[in-house]
Amino acid sequence: LVRDVFLVMPTGGGKSLCYQLPSVCSKGFTLVIAPLVSLMEDQLMYLKSINVYAVTLNASSKKEHAKWVLASMTEKATPFRLLYVTPEKIAKSKLLMSKLEKAYKAGKLERIAVDEVHCCSQWGHDFRPDYKLLGILKRQFPSVPLIGLTATATSGVLKDCQKILSIPDPVTLTASFNRPNLYYEVRIKEASHEDSTTDIVALINGRYKGQSGIIYVFSQKDAEVLSTDMQKKGIAAQPYHANMEPEDKSRVHLHWTTNKIQVVVATVAFGMGIDKPDVRFVIHHSLSKSIENYYQESGRAGRDDKPADCILYFGFADIFRISTMVVMENVGQQKLLQMVAYCQTLDRCRRMVLAGHFDEVWDDDDCNQMCDICHCVTVDITQHAREAVQIVEMANTMDEKMTPLKVIEAWMGKGPAKRRKMIQATALSRLEVEAILIHLLLQGYFSEDFSFTPYTTYFYLKLGRKAALLKNEKHTVTMKMKRTLPVTKPVSSGGKSFICMCV
């Protein structure tokens, strides 16, 4: 009995083997649809190393190679076992579809694997329009079994993918999200680029000296700048992003895989399916836009099942930088705030947050202290909340919109004189002010207000649905804070010293 399958398994769990191994035992070939050239190259390099013949067709394939692959698909003895293509190739190449039909009729098309199947759904974290067209495969080749693989799909996303791929009754197999060898940590990101770079360099030269890793950044410019800065500080690092020439991307990927460089400084273009086993650290220089993205990217670490670290640098300004990028996406803001909540939480195990997102029940004891959440206390921040809300209220009376950074400046007694006069300056540190402001946004005391211009999108804070509750003297606001050394200014803590985020 041939069945279609959806497989949800954590990063590094062996999903690719589920279609690679049957391919070795088949006479025909397996069609693999993958979203990124880096993913295909990674698998091709590995398969070549174990003498499994696999080929790829993508936008950068040379004409002679493409011609040979297309001709070989219908040969009596197909020379390759796996054919990797991008979804764009399926959507736009009539010649490829014609060859696939001939291979199907000749009994050469053994199975179809849709890697990163969550890309089909607009409700997933990495939607790609051409994935929505892959339903043609089951309609044209109904007797060929299809397997969809992902590490990051919720039950709702899987149901959407089922409709899109024209699979009425798949077998769905789900493994636990948990990677017990990964240590999850959130650190405060220094405001200046130089300071944050220095902190990361110190980590790599100390804890990770001589060990392989990835640093994820927000933009192509960030990748170029940070890799150059790290090179100047003696670290063998190279950038990787979508705008690079295909041969340059392949070169960086190969140099990193063969340990000629220690670190790849990359955008999300370097992510899904990367399978270097000895990655000891994945550092996020910026916030990911969703928990699914973060889980996928951090999952590049520790695929050899040995201990590895996943460190996220949480910068206040990054929230609003990314917010303007995802404003047009379905539930983009919701997903981003879930990611912010992951960073901000100090009362729940990091794994519990991940488990809840992926519909899994989690017991904190199972974490085995492999995350940075511990020794937290509840602190009353009601007065601080009133001060922050008062700043936005006063700005409203002057018909002025306030960005989060302007709110911070006014609260700390900086910026234009008219803002400094709004309220008495706080004695809190900037990190504490930022953390409290984020907490108030997540809890509904503030909400987002976007403004569009022909050139950019602005993020402003406005009063949220719960702001009015602060008028009631009996209403209180609390948040979890983590004790830290050296001593910082206390936040209504009865003389004890705390800071608002893990450091």
Secondary structure, DSSP 8 states (H G I E B T S, - for coil): ----EEEE--TTS-TTHHHHHHHHT-SSEEEEE-S-HHHHHHHHHHHHHTT--EEEE-TT--HHHHHHHHHHTTSSS-S-SEEEE-HHHHHH-HHHHHHHHHHHHTT-EEEEEEETGGGG-TTSTT--GGGGGGHHHHHHSTTS-EEEEESS--HHHHHHHHHHTT-SS-EEEE-----TTEEEEEEE--SSHHHHHHHHHHHHHHTTTT-EEEEE-SSHHHHHHHHHHHHHTT--EEEE-TTS-HHHHHHHHHHHHTTSSSEEEE-TTS-TT---TTEEEEEESS--SSHHHHHHHHTTS-TTSS-EEEEEEE-HHHHHHHHHHHTTSTTHHHHHHHHHHHHH-SSS-HHHHHHHHTT----GGGGTT-BS--SEEEEE-HHHHHHHHHHHHHHHHTT--B-HHHHHHHHTT-SSHHHHTTS----S-HHHHHHHHHHHHHHTSEEEEEEE-SS-EEEEEEE-TTGGGGGSTT---EEEEEE-SS----SSSTT--EESS--
